[in-house]
Amino acid sequence: MIGRDGQVVMSCFDCGRSIDVWPEVWEGIKQDVKPYTNVE
């Protein structure tokens, strides 16, 4: 699980997106359980 999460964080940082959205996305993944990494 950490490996997947780590990849998502790296992608977000690479894109330079706002970290403020990170916590929101985290909650969404936990509730929706949707693989955001697949959206690549």
ZIJO-V35947 format. One record per backbone hydrogen bond with DSSP energy under -1.0 kcal/mol. CO is the residue of the C=O (numbers start at 0). NH is the residue of the N-H. Records with the same first field share a line. If there is no record, write none. Layout:
CO->NH / NH
This chain:
0->4
1->5
2->6
3->7
4->8
5->9
6->10
7->11
8->12
9->13
10->14
11->15 / 16
20->24
21->25
22->26
23->27
24->28
25->29
26->30
27->31
28->32
33->35
34->37
35->38
36->39
